[in-house]
Amino acid sequence: MEQDPRLAVVLVAGLHADARREVVDGLLRAVPGSVALHHDLSDAGSGTVRRRMRDASGPLCDGETPLVNDCACCALREDLVPELKRLASRGLTRLAVVELWDSVEPKGMAEVVAAHAGDDLILTNVITAVDPVLVLPYLANGDDLAEVGLEAAPTDRRTVSDTWARQLEYAPVLALVDNEEADGEDRALLAQLHPTARQVASDSGELAEVAFAGFDVEAAAAAQHPACALLPQNADDAGVTTLVWRRRRPFHPERLYDALEDLCCAAARSRGRFWLADRPDTLLAWDAAGGALCVENVGPWLASLPDAAWELVPPMRQAAASLDWHPEHGDCCQHLVFTSPGLDREGLEQLLDSCLLTDIEYAAGREAWKHLPAAFDALLDPA
């Protein structure tokens, strides 16, 4: 088979910095003619971002790039693509390994590289480096990135837990470092959080294979979209449980709001989509980690759209809705997934069920539902 003449680019992400560097070193050893690029954002407060390039033998060059819009990630985007294109033009590099800085999320960088791919560049995969022992502690860490010196901009309001969850769940490949302290619970948690990921050892020959496996940016984004996300299935292993909770009745907004604290603390990680009675046409996203919840309006349920508008909906979302279409409610549903060691499955199901409309409330119909207390307005429509 003729080798693709374009420069292959693989992203390596992860808050576990030591694990990330180990994975990058493994790729440099496994793929002759590879180089690694890393933009260090730790000194961005001084107004500059440091760029480092190395290969398997050691450092090649260092450089600096100024901040753009007071945003370290913006500087990375502005500087990364020209560097990749320069490497591609020389024709001496087989693989460019982009080692993302600690809190940089791979989704945005993957989309930047893919948008500039062409005759000279191709994004061939995204890998998140993982130390299995740290998966749960990082998921449980609700500190703001700014509190631990990992913010990517002065306005960065992300937390350690939600950033780590997105890094973990976006990548199709998880590269695991060997840690003798890792036990069955650590590995079961990782497997249940991202059951479709391919797991490889950081020192294995598989690294070279996965680096060139290929990557579809649009499919990766769709797999994370709340409307058609590939969510985990029910599981129970080594003390770790995943509960998939699905219902075809909307939540009472006030009862759900009152239960949020208990629901957020019930699991290390929970996510999915949900349906509020006072907003019956709105698809809402649920994303919780580290005891904190983010809810977001992600547009209308397809059931609320006129037939003509379906042509504007991505095929993947149409397919997901069609597979789970209800004769009365269409794609409107509750689909939440909770994963955690020691999960109280029965108690959690009872709490969630108690937040649904009662039979009498449900029978009152949609127009009556819209007059229920609008408890989520402060979260969904902030001033």
FENFENDA-V696266 format. One record per residue. PHI is phi as a letter, one per 30 degrees, with the letter a starting at -180 (999 if undefined). PSI is psi in radians with two decimals (999 if undefined). NEAR is the number of other ideal C-beta (glycine too) atoms within 8 Angstrom. Layout:
# FENFENDA-V696266
phi:psi:near
PHI:PSI:NEAR
PHI:PSI:NEAR
This chain:
# FENFENDA-V696266
phi:psi:near
999:2.34:2
d:2.34:3
d:2.40:4
d:2.18:6
d:-0.23:3
d:2.69:10
d:2.11:13
d:2.39:12
b:2.21:14
b:2.36:16
c:2.39:14
b:2.03:16
c:3.01:16
k:2.41:14
d:-0.30:11
d:1.52:12
d:-0.76:8
d:-0.72:8
d:-0.70:16
d:-0.78:15
d:-0.64:9
d:-0.69:12
d:-0.76:16
d:-0.77:14
e:-0.69:9
d:-0.70:13
d:-0.72:17
d:-0.64:14
d:-0.64:7
d:-0.44:9
c:1.78:12
e:2.46:4
i:0.37:7
c:2.63:14
b:2.70:13
c:2.38:14
c:2.37:14
b:2.21:13
c:1.96:16
d:2.01:10
c:0.09:14
d:-0.43:6
c:0.38:9
d:-0.42:12
d:-0.40:4
d:-0.05:5
j:-0.01:6
b:2.75:10
c:2.31:16
c:2.28:10
c:2.28:14
b:2.46:11
b:2.41:12
b:2.88:10
b:-2.91:9
d:-0.38:6
d:-0.29:3
k:-2.90:5
d:2.52:7
c:-0.80:7
a:2.73:6
b:2.66:8
a:3.02:6
b:2.62:8
b:2.47:10
d:2.75:8
d:2.61:12
b:2.17:9
h:0.55:5
h:0.56:6
b:2.08:10
d:-0.68:13
d:-0.58:11
d:-0.70:11
d:-0.69:15
d:-0.83:14
d:-0.74:12
d:-0.50:10
c:-0.50:12
d:-0.89:14
d:-0.80:11
e:-0.65:8
d:-0.74:11
d:-0.72:16
d:-0.58:11
d:-0.76:8
d:-0.72:12
d:-0.69:12
d:-0.50:7
d:-0.49:7
i:0.29:5
c:-0.14:5
c:2.26:12
d:-0.66:8
b:2.27:16
c:2.06:14
c:1.93:14
c:1.86:15
d:1.86:11
d:2.54:14
d:2.81:13
e:-1.03:9
c:0.10:13
d:2.24:13
d:2.42:12
d:-0.46:14
e:-0.89:11
d:-0.74:10
d:-0.65:16
d:-0.73:15
d:-0.58:10
d:-0.85:11
d:-0.77:16
d:-0.63:10
d:-0.44:6
c:0.06:10
d:2.70:10
a:-2.26:5
d:-0.24:3
c:-0.40:8
b:2.63:13
b:2.28:9
d:2.06:14
c:-0.26:12
a:2.92:14
b:2.24:15
b:2.38:15
c:2.23:15
d:2.38:17
b:2.30:15
c:1.92:13
e:-0.55:11
d:-0.45:9
c:-0.07:10
e:-0.92:14
d:-0.82:10
e:-0.64:8
d:-0.63:12
d:-0.53:13
d:-0.09:10
d:1.79:11
d:0.16:10
d:2.53:9
d:2.55:10
e:-0.61:14
d:-0.55:9
d:-0.43:6
c:0.26:8
i:0.46:6
c:0.23:10
d:2.58:11
c:-0.09:13
a:2.75:10
e:-0.46:5
c:0.13:4
d:2.02:10
c:0.23:5
d:2.82:9
c:2.90:13
e:-0.79:15
d:-0.83:15
d:-0.55:13
d:-0.78:13
d:-0.72:13
d:-0.75:14
d:-0.67:11
d:-0.74:14
d:-0.76:13
d:-0.28:9
d:-0.69:14
d:2.37:13
d:-0.21:10
b:2.28:14
c:2.11:15
c:2.02:18
c:2.28:13
d:2.69:13
d:2.09:7
b:2.00:8
d:-0.26:4
d:-0.19:5
d:2.38:9
b:-3.05:7
d:-0.62:8
d:-0.74:10
e:-0.78:12
d:-0.61:11
d:-0.70:12
d:-0.80:15
d:-0.75:14
d:-0.63:11
d:-0.52:12
d:-0.63:13
b:1.27:10
d:-0.37:9
d:-0.11:5
d:2.56:9
d:2.18:7
c:2.27:9
b:2.67:12
d:2.52:8
d:-0.36:14
c:0.32:6
c:2.76:8
d:-0.23:6
d:-0.37:8
e:-0.77:15
d:-0.65:10
d:-0.85:8
d:-0.44:13
d:-0.48:16
c:0.26:11
d:-0.47:10
j:2.65:6
a:2.29:12
c:1.86:6
d:-0.74:10
d:-0.73:6
d:-0.65:8
d:-0.70:14
d:-0.74:10
d:-0.62:11
d:-0.28:9
c:-0.21:10
d:2.31:10
e:-0.47:12
d:-0.46:12
b:0.43:11
d:2.52:11
d:1.47:5
d:2.68:9
d:2.84:11
c:2.95:7
e:2.39:6
a:2.74:11
a:1.91:6
a:2.34:9
h:0.60:8
i:0.03:9
c:2.32:15
b:2.46:12
c:2.15:14
c:2.15:13
c:2.06:11
c:2.04:12
b:2.33:8
b:2.82:9
c:0.59:8
b:2.43:7
d:2.79:13
d:2.54:13
d:2.09:13
e:-0.70:15
d:-0.73:9
d:-0.67:10
d:-0.77:13
e:-0.72:9
d:-0.40:7
c:-0.03:12
e:-0.76:9
d:-0.81:6
d:-0.67:8
d:-0.69:13
d:-0.56:11
d:-0.07:6
d:-0.37:13
b:2.67:11
d:-0.57:10
b:2.35:12
b:2.58:15
a:2.96:13
k:-2.72:13
b:2.63:15
b:2.96:10
b:2.05:13
c:2.39:13
d:-0.64:14
d:-0.11:12
b:1.09:11
d:-0.31:13
c:0.01:7
c:2.20:10
d:2.18:12
c:2.41:15
c:2.46:13
c:2.18:13
b:1.91:12
b:2.41:13
a:2.63:15
i:0.43:12
i:0.06:9
c:2.52:11
c:2.40:9
c:2.17:8
c:2.49:10
b:2.44:9
d:2.05:9
c:0.43:10
j:-3.01:6
d:2.67:8
d:2.56:12
d:-0.49:12
d:-0.39:9
c:-0.07:8
c:2.56:10
d:2.70:4
e:-0.67:5
d:-0.50:5
d:-0.28:8
d:-0.44:9
d:-0.37:5
d:-0.09:4
c:2.33:10
e:2.49:6
e:-0.62:6
d:-0.66:9
d:-0.68:13
e:-0.76:11
d:-0.74:9
d:-0.72:11
d:-0.71:13
d:-0.62:7
d:-0.38:6
b:0.61:8
d:2.29:8
c:2.39:10
d:-0.48:3
c:-0.76:4
c:-0.03:8
i:-2.21:11
c:0.02:13
d:2.22:11
a:3.02:12
c:2.21:16
b:1.60:11
c:2.50:14
b:2.24:13
c:2.25:13
b:2.28:16
a:2.63:12
d:2.51:10
i:0.48:6
d:2.32:14
d:1.50:7
e:-0.86:8
d:-0.78:6
d:-0.66:8
d:-0.74:15
d:-0.73:10
d:-0.73:8
d:-0.80:12
d:-0.78:14
d:-0.57:8
d:-0.27:8
c:-0.13:10
d:2.85:12
d:2.47:11
d:2.99:7
e:-0.75:6
d:-0.76:6
d:-0.72:12
d:-0.73:9
d:-0.34:6
d:-0.41:7
j:2.96:6
d:-0.70:6
d:-0.66:6
d:-0.64:9
e:-0.66:14
d:-0.25:9
c:0.10:6
d:2.78:12
e:2.25:6
d:1.18:7
d:-0.39:9
c:0.08:13
e:-0.70:7
d:-0.56:6
d:-0.64:6
c:-0.44:11
b:1.04:5
d:2.57:5
d:999:2
